[in-house]
Amino acid sequence: MKDDSKAAIASRIRGLMSGQDPSMSDAAKRLRVDELSLRMSVDELAPYPTVDVIAAVVREYGVDPSWLLTGEYDSSTHRNIADKHT
């Protein structure tokens, strides 16, 4: 089921990030994004996922951007992204 709400996108980003970095500051450095943008993107009460954070998450984790934005997995999109990382 498609869930492209800001809260759902933030939840998927938080899930990918969980356990990866000891602090939000460290996560922002690894993703090469502004810490405030990252905090806004993953906020549990009022998330506002920014384009730079979404792009960084796709780049860093090699995830299907369609899945990140909609919750629906597309293997061909994922393969195209993965091919660009190799």
N, C-alpha and C positions, 0 to 999 in steps of 0.2 A: 504494500500500500504506500502510495506516494505521500511523503510528509516533508514539504519544503518550507515549513515554518522556520522562523529565526531560532526558536527554541530547539527545534529538532536538529538544525544545522549545528548550533552551539553544543548540543549534547553529543553529536557524532565527533566533533572536534575534541571535546573533553575526553571522550572515550579513547580516541587515538593517543592523546597526550598522557593519559593516566599512567603514573609510574615511570615516566620517561625522564623527568627532570625534578630536582629537589625544590625548585621555586619557579614562580611565574617569570621572574627575571631571567633565569637560566633558559627557560623554554623560549622566551622571546629572542634571546641571543642565538639559540640554535636555529630558530626559524628565520632569523634575520628580519624581524619586524619590530615595530615600536611596542613596548610593553603595554602601553595604554590601549593600543589597538587590539592586542591579544586579550587583555582583560575585558574589553567591551565585547569581543567576539564570543567569549565563553561564559559571560555573566549568566547566572542561573535565573535571576529575576527579570532582567530586561536586556536580553542579548541583542547585540547589533553586530553580526559577523561582517567584517570588512573584507573588501576584495583582496587587499594585500595579504591578510591572514589566510583567507581561503586558498589563494595561489601558493602561499608558502607551505601550507599543510599538504596540498596536492604534490608539490615538489619534494618536500621532505619525506613524506610517508609513501609516496608513489601510489596514492589511492585514486580510484575512479572519480573524477570530478562530478559526474552525474550522480553517483551514490552520495557524495558529500552534500550535494545541493538538494537532492530529492529523496534519498533513502532507497532508491531503486538502482540495483547493480546492472551495469552494462559491460559485459566482458570485452566487447570490441573496443570501447573507449578506454577501458583499463589497459588492454594490450597496447594501444597506441601510446598511452602515457608511459607505460613501462618500457617500451621500445626507445623512447626518447631519453630514458635514464641510463641506458646501457651504452 
